[in-house]
Amino acid sequence: MTRSAYQQFVSKADGQVDDGDFNAACSMVYRWWSLLEAPAGTDTSKFLEGLVDTNVSVQMPDLGIDVSGIAAAASMFAAGLGGRHSYSVRDDAFQVSYLGDGIYRLQAPFVWRSQACDERRVGGQGKCDHLLRKIGPARMQFTRIREQRGDAAEQGDFDSSYRLHRIKAVLLQWQSNMDTLNGDSSGLKELVMPEMEFHGLISATVDHSERRTGVVKDFTEMKGMLAGTDGKEETVIRGFDGVTKWFATGPSLLKRNIHRAERFEITPLSDDRYRVIAQFGWYAETLNGAEIELHQPLEWVIVERGEKYMRLEKLQPHTAQ
């Protein structure tokens, strides 16, 4: 793999760590923020599922919040922060480090905005310093939620990031499962619609690549190397059974696998469905030693059903108009 790609991996300090941990941790932050950002009247009860550890602590000193234990945290979440809130963060700003014993530390600077009930809008800079415990492949829970906000200043229009963060949570959780390379699709079941269909994914079961001096950066070449999806009807992945069969091929193709979020474009459709163009940097190494670095935008249809995650309904390669 390329040097720059290696620098993006969480160090494999022991057997508990895998390449899916980075996106699993980031997905949790987006779940947390979307809980705070949810519009008034949103039923967020299912958003809390698996979010925090039994002994979690929540520390937001600027808002006078310092609670411990899942019961106190749940009461705080249910009461909300009052008014409307929005966060924004650069996709490359997250720092995830492994502390040992299944504990991860996630730090990032962010921008926050709030709109009070009297319509007053303020905002500023902040930073988060969270701790998460890994409870399984691509599965984590917060043991500490800590946010520090800087001085507030008057702001103009209020822009909500709620929908973006709900979408990022499911897509990063999807990529977290992809990056484990463990072949177990059970963690994907809560992420996909029952009648989903995916087009344009690598669907070979044998690695036909050969070690080469250059990094593969062309999507067409990569598909040929791995005998991948050719666009034919029989290679379309349908339903969870199809996902399960497809996901099991990962360990037969790749030695390392990592995705890093780069950009997102969201267009509302109908019936709580959204068209999302999402681009991830994909850094991988095949079993035969070929290195891959791609920045391929994909087009998703994602559905809101008020559950722990939004659901993935359709995927296809994005063709620029």
Secondary structure as UniProt FT lines:
FT   HELIX           3..6
FT   TURN            7..8
FT   TURN            15..16
FT   TURN            19..20
FT   HELIX           21..37
FT   TURN            40..41
FT   HELIX           45..48
FT   TURN            49..50
FT   STRAND          52..60
FT   HELIX           61..63
FT   STRAND          65..68
FT   HELIX           70..79
FT   STRAND          84..88
FT   TURN            91..92
FT   STRAND          95..100
FT   TURN            101..102
FT   STRAND          103..115
FT   TURN            117..118
FT   STRAND          121..136
FT   TURN            137..138
FT   STRAND          139..149
FT   STRAND          153..154
FT   HELIX           162..180
FT   HELIX           186..188
FT   TURN            189..191
FT   STRAND          192..198
FT   HELIX           219..225
FT   TURN            226..227
FT   HELIX           233..235
FT   STRAND          237..238
FT   HELIX           239..247
FT   TURN            248..249
FT   HELIX           250..252
FT   STRAND          254..268
FT   TURN            271..272
FT   STRAND          273..286
FT   TURN            287..288
FT   STRAND          291..303
FT   STRAND          311..317
//
